[in-house]
């Protein structure tokens, strides 16, 4: 048994330097190296590669790195001596590689589930993202049909999914997938047990939101809800930190209380951990998730959470968060007010940490099962 491992999917993409599928891939690779499973990991030398992952591979007997830049993946597979290919983000050329076994992960059906949103234009986008969005609006049916075909191409291989929500979504959106045996393994735990440096990133009382530059994370509606509360003199001592957003005016929105908001841009894993740790509350208004790491990150630090009642979020968070309709600004404001109440705040902080511990046990178990599945 030898694995050709897609490490390129852990490198920067249009979603940013660090993204969910990439972190997933890194964790799976760590587990396989811990087991000393023989593998060859391919990456693109023109892109950033996590130096910690590079060191782990170099230090693991039977593991090696190969540069895929300007190379054909089929030839890499043939030369590697591998008998299987694993990718945490199987798409494009990976699906065309002829192998005895290709194992991949479907993190969600965002491209089918998510609907065009008038708020899209208020977020920063690349030219390519604008063209894709306009195409979706103009030829919506044809694009849905193509994406259905893309998912079915993935399912012709050995795919796993990261939540029961996504497993059910496959049956809803892809009726032809009903007879396929798609395994569910929860996304692995991303919370580091390493102690954080005590220094605070922000010593004020603040609400935290993340991925402010991505329209599907829906931060702007939560910003508008908070502005309504600030207009009324509510939460007078509370500020807002938003990661992923380089500057406030990247959002096409005229802030009435700009002094209460800080755009943090990209932050390191360590600073993000400290931002979670010290937050007064965490708001997650995302309109689509295949699993949803951020609420768990907050709950691991006993920070109470208000989040969208959509997709996989209720499955993962259970009764440990206050839910809202992510399209309803007044309802988001309502949940923030409820969560700010001292008794509710304390109760949800306790519930959240218990829920995190419960889900973490499942995540750890599923990571071992996924490694077994890849190596079987």
C-alpha distance (Angstrom), angle and dihedral (degrees) to the residues before:
residue distance angle dihedral
X1 . . .
X2 3.81 . .
X3 3.79 127.9 .
X4 3.80 128.6 -145.7
X5 3.81 100.5 -151.5
X6 3.81 123.4 -156.4
X7 3.79 103.7 -133.1
X8 3.80 92.3 159.6
X9 3.81 89.0 78.3
X10 3.83 88.5 64.2
X11 3.80 91.5 59.0
X12 3.84 125.2 90.4
X13 3.80 116.9 -63.2
X14 3.80 137.5 170.0
X15 3.83 86.0 -74.0
X16 3.80 90.9 63.2
X17 3.77 142.3 -93.3
X18 3.81 91.5 -57.9
X19 3.79 120.0 32.3
X20 3.80 137.8 164.6
X21 3.80 99.9 -101.9
X22 3.80 90.6 46.1
X23 3.79 93.3 51.9
X24 3.82 88.8 46.6
X25 3.81 89.7 53.9
X26 3.80 92.7 48.9
X27 3.80 92.2 52.1
X28 3.81 92.8 49.2
X29 3.79 90.3 48.7
X30 3.82 91.0 51.0
X31 3.81 89.5 52.4
X32 3.82 93.3 49.0
X33 3.82 90.8 48.0
X34 3.81 89.5 48.5
X35 3.80 86.6 57.3
X36 3.83 89.7 44.5
X37 3.78 90.4 -125.9
X38 3.83 109.0 176.3
X39 3.79 108.4 -108.3
X40 3.77 145.9 155.2
X41 3.82 113.7 -147.4
X42 3.80 118.6 -157.4
X43 3.80 123.1 -154.0
X44 3.81 140.1 164.2
X45 3.83 111.5 -105.8
X46 3.83 90.0 -156.2
X47 3.83 90.5 68.0
X48 3.79 134.8 63.6
X49 3.80 113.9 -89.1
X50 3.79 122.3 -164.5
X51 3.83 103.0 -104.8
X52 3.80 91.0 -148.0
X53 3.80 90.6 60.0
X54 3.79 91.8 46.2
X55 3.82 89.8 53.1
X56 3.80 92.9 48.3
X57 3.80 91.2 53.8
X58 3.80 93.0 46.2
X59 3.82 90.4 49.6
X60 3.82 95.6 47.9
X61 3.81 118.8 90.7
X62 3.80 110.8 -125.3
X63 3.83 94.1 19.2
X64 3.79 125.8 107.9
X65 3.81 142.6 169.1
X66 3.79 128.0 -126.2
X67 3.82 128.6 -172.9
X68 3.81 112.2 -125.5
X69 3.82 95.1 -174.5
X70 3.82 109.1 132.5
X71 3.80 90.5 -5.3
X72 3.78 133.7 118.8
X73 3.81 112.6 -114.4
X74 3.78 92.9 -143.9
X75 3.80 90.9 59.3
X76 3.81 90.2 46.3
X77 3.79 90.2 52.9
X78 3.80 93.0 47.0
X79 3.81 92.8 48.4
X80 3.80 94.9 44.3
X81 3.79 94.6 66.1
X82 3.81 88.9 -132.1
X83 3.78 122.3 149.9
X84 3.82 96.3 -161.6
X85 3.79 140.1 31.4
X86 3.81 125.7 -143.1
X87 3.80 125.5 -165.6
X88 3.80 129.2 171.7
X89 3.81 87.3 -157.3
X90 3.83 108.5 32.4
X91 3.77 112.1 -171.3
X92 3.78 142.9 120.2
X93 3.79 115.8 4.3
X94 3.80 93.2 6.6
X95 3.80 91.5 66.8
X96 3.80 91.4 52.4
X97 3.82 95.2 55.2
X98 3.80 109.7 110.2
X99 3.80 107.7 -129.3
X100 3.79 137.3 151.3
X101 3.80 86.9 -118.3
X102 3.80 133.9 8.4
X103 3.82 115.9 -170.9
X104 3.78 118.5 -166.8
X105 3.79 142.7 165.5
X106 3.80 127.3 -123.5
X107 3.80 105.7 -157.8
X108 3.77 95.5 -172.9
X109 3.79 144.7 -44.3
X110 3.80 96.4 -101.9
X111 3.79 94.1 144.7
X112 3.81 89.8 58.1
X113 3.80 101.4 32.7
X114 3.78 100.8 44.6
X115 3.79 119.3 83.9
X116 3.83 128.8 -150.5
X117 3.79 109.0 -88.2
X118 3.80 127.2 -157.3
X119 3.81 88.0 -137.7
X120 3.82 90.4 66.0
X121 3.82 91.7 90.3
X122 3.80 91.6 57.5
X123 3.81 93.8 66.6
X124 3.82 129.5 75.7
X125 3.81 112.1 -96.6
X126 3.77 139.8 175.3
X127 3.79 119.7 -119.2
X128 3.82 89.2 -106.1
X129 3.81 91.7 53.9
X130 3.83 90.6 51.2
X131 3.81 92.1 50.6
X132 3.80 91.6 48.0
X133 3.81 91.8 48.8
X134 3.80 93.2 49.5
X135 3.80 90.4 48.4
X136 3.80 89.9 52.1
X137 3.78 90.5 54.4
X138 3.81 95.5 44.9
X139 3.80 101.3 40.7
X140 3.79 99.8 20.7
X141 3.81 96.2 150.3
X142 3.79 96.1 49.9
X143 3.80 92.6 47.8
X144 3.81 91.7 49.7
X145 3.80 88.4 51.4
X146 3.81 91.6 51.1
X147 3.79 92.0 48.5
X148 3.78 91.0 49.4
X149 3.79 86.9 55.2
X150 3.81 90.8 48.3
X151 3.80 91.9 54.4
X152 3.79 92.0 46.5
X153 3.82 88.3 52.1
X154 3.80 88.0 56.2
X155 3.80 91.9 47.6
X156 3.78 91.4 56.6
X157 3.80 83.4 73.6
X158 3.80 130.2 55.8
X159 3.81 102.3 -73.8
X160 3.79 131.2 175.7
X161 3.81 127.6 -167.8
X162 3.81 131.6 -144.0
X163 3.81 102.7 -133.9
X164 3.79 142.4 21.1
X165 3.80 86.8 -116.3
X166 3.81 90.7 62.5
X167 3.80 92.2 44.8
X168 3.81 89.0 55.0
X169 3.81 92.0 43.1
X170 3.80 89.2 58.5
X171 3.80 89.8 58.3
X172 3.82 92.2 46.0
X173 3.80 97.7 47.0
X174 3.81 99.5 28.5
X175 3.82 109.0 38.9
X176 3.81 89.9 175.6
X177 3.80 88.1 65.6
X178 3.81 93.2 63.4
X179 3.80 94.3 99.2
X180 3.79 95.1 48.0
X181 3.78 120.6 102.8
X182 3.81 102.1 -129.1
X183 3.80 113.0 179.0
X184 3.82 122.6 -141.2
X185 3.80 119.1 -139.1
X186 3.80 117.3 166.8
X187 3.79 115.1 -122.3
X188 3.81 108.2 -92.6
X189 3.77 122.8 -100.4
X190 3.81 114.2 -86.1
X191 3.80 99.6 -173.9
X192 3.78 112.5 111.9
X193 3.80 118.4 -136.7
X194 3.80 90.6 -153.2
X195 3.82 112.3 114.5
X196 3.79 115.0 -105.3
X197 3.80 122.1 -127.9
X198 3.83 104.5 -101.2
X199 3.82 94.4 -126.5
X200 3.80 111.6 112.5
X201 3.79 122.3 -130.3
X202 3.81 87.7 -148.5
X203 3.80 123.0 10.7
X204 3.82 93.8 -164.0
X205 3.80 125.0 97.0
X206 3.79 103.1 -95.1
X207 3.78 148.0 169.2
X208 3.80 114.5 -131.1
X209 3.80 127.9 -143.1
X210 3.81 127.3 171.2
X211 3.83 139.1 -154.1
X212 3.78 92.2 28.7
X213 3.80 91.9 167.1
X214 3.82 95.2 60.1
X215 3.79 115.8 84.2
X216 3.81 94.1 -153.7
X217 3.81 88.5 61.3
X218 3.82 86.4 61.8
X219 3.81 98.3 -149.2
X220 3.81 93.8 153.3
X221 3.81 94.2 67.3
X222 3.81 89.1 52.7
X223 3.82 89.4 48.3
X224 3.81 89.1 53.2
X225 3.81 90.6 49.0
X226 3.81 91.1 52.3
X227 3.80 91.5 47.1
X228 3.81 88.9 56.2
X229 3.80 89.3 54.5
X230 3.81 92.3 46.5
X231 3.85 89.3 50.2
X232 3.80 87.8 59.6
X233 3.78 93.9 48.7
X234 3.81 92.6 -108.5
X235 3.83 122.6 144.2
X236 3.83 89.6 18.1
X237 3.82 95.0 175.1
X238 3.82 97.6 42.1
X239 3.82 125.9 102.0
X240 3.80 131.2 -174.1
X241 3.82 130.3 -125.3
X242 3.81 118.3 -164.6
X243 3.80 120.3 -171.5
X244 3.80 123.8 -159.7
X245 3.81 91.7 35.9
X246 3.82 112.7 103.1
X247 3.81 95.4 -160.7
X248 3.78 135.4 -4.9
X249 3.80 94.8 -113.6
X250 3.80 89.4 60.7
X251 3.80 81.3 84.4
X252 3.79 111.4 71.9
X253 3.76 91.7 -129.2
X254 3.80 131.6 108.3
X255 3.78 106.6 -126.2
X256 3.80 114.3 -143.6
X257 3.81 92.2 -166.8
X258 3.82 104.4 31.1
X259 3.80 91.1 155.7
X260 3.82 88.7 67.7
X261 3.84 94.5 56.5
X262 3.80 130.5 69.4
X263 3.81 122.5 -168.9
X264 3.81 106.0 -148.9
X265 3.81 99.7 -176.4
X266 3.79 115.6 -160.5
X267 3.81 111.8 -7.8
X268 3.79 129.0 -169.7
X269 3.80 120.4 -105.0
X270 3.80 88.9 -106.9
X271 3.80 94.7 51.6
X272 3.79 91.0 44.8
X273 3.81 88.9 52.9
X274 3.80 89.9 52.7
X275 3.81 91.8 46.7
X276 3.81 89.3 54.3
X277 3.80 92.4 44.5
X278 3.81 95.8 53.3
X279 3.82 100.2 37.3
X280 3.79 121.4 121.0
X281 3.80 90.0 -145.5
X282 3.80 139.3 -16.7
X283 3.81 123.4 -129.8
X284 3.80 119.5 -161.6
X285 3.82 111.6 -178.8
X286 3.83 96.2 168.1
X287 3.81 116.2 155.5
X288 3.80 95.2 -154.4
X289 3.80 136.0 27.8
X290 3.78 134.7 163.4
X291 3.81 90.0 -164.4
X292 3.82 113.0 -22.9
X293 3.81 119.7 -135.8
X294 3.84 102.4 -174.3
X295 3.84 100.2 70.9
X296 3.81 89.6 51.2
X297 3.80 90.2 49.4
X298 3.82 88.9 55.8
X299 3.81 94.5 43.3
X300 3.80 90.4 51.7
X301 3.83 86.5 64.7
X302 3.84 92.7 46.3
X303 3.80 91.0 -109.6
X304 3.83 112.7 149.5
X305 3.81 115.8 -119.6
X306 3.80 137.7 -148.3
X307 3.81 111.4 -168.2
X308 3.79 146.7 165.0
X309 3.79 117.5 -79.4
X310 3.81 92.6 -136.8
X311 3.80 140.8 107.1
X312 3.81 115.7 -20.1
X313 3.81 97.5 -15.5
X314 3.84 96.7 92.4
X315 3.82 90.0 45.0
X316 3.79 92.1 55.1
X317 3.81 99.8 35.2
X318 3.82 99.2 39.4
X319 3.80 114.2 -178.0
X320 3.81 92.9 -26.5
X321 3.82 98.4 95.8
X322 3.80 137.5 49.0
X323 3.81 109.2 -111.6
X324 3.79 130.3 -147.4
X325 3.79 140.1 177.6
X326 3.84 100.9 -97.4
X327 3.81 91.8 -145.6
X328 3.83 94.1 53.4
X329 3.82 111.6 83.8
X330 3.80 94.2 -172.8
X331 3.79 91.7 51.6
X332 3.81 91.1 51.4
X333 3.83 88.5 52.1
X334 3.81 89.6 49.0
X335 3.80 92.6 55.1
X336 3.80 92.1 47.8
X337 3.80 90.2 54.2
X338 3.81 91.0 48.4
X339 3.79 92.2 48.4
X340 3.81 92.1 49.4
X341 3.81 90.7 61.2
X342 3.85 105.5 106.7
X343 3.82 95.5 -129.4
X344 3.82 94.4 45.6
X345 3.80 90.3 43.2
X346 3.81 92.0 55.0
X347 3.81 94.3 43.4
X348 3.80 94.5 49.6
X349 3.80 91.8 46.0
X350 3.82 89.3 55.8
X351 3.80 93.6 43.8
X352 3.77 91.3 47.5
X353 3.78 94.8 54.1
X354 3.81 91.7 48.3
X355 3.79 90.5 49.8
X356 3.79 91.0 49.6
X357 3.82 91.1 52.9
X358 3.81 90.3 49.3
X359 3.81 94.0 49.4
X360 3.80 92.1 43.6
X361 3.78 91.1 58.6
X362 3.81 88.8 53.1
X363 3.80 91.4 46.1
X364 3.81 92.4 51.6
X365 3.78 91.4 48.1
X366 3.80 92.1 47.8
X367 3.81 92.7 48.6
X368 3.79 89.8 57.4
X369 3.80 89.6 46.7
X370 3.81 91.7 49.5
X371 3.81 91.1 51.0
X372 3.83 88.3 50.4
X373 3.80 89.2 49.5
X374 3.80 93.3 51.5
X375 3.81 92.9 47.0
X376 3.78 99.0 41.8
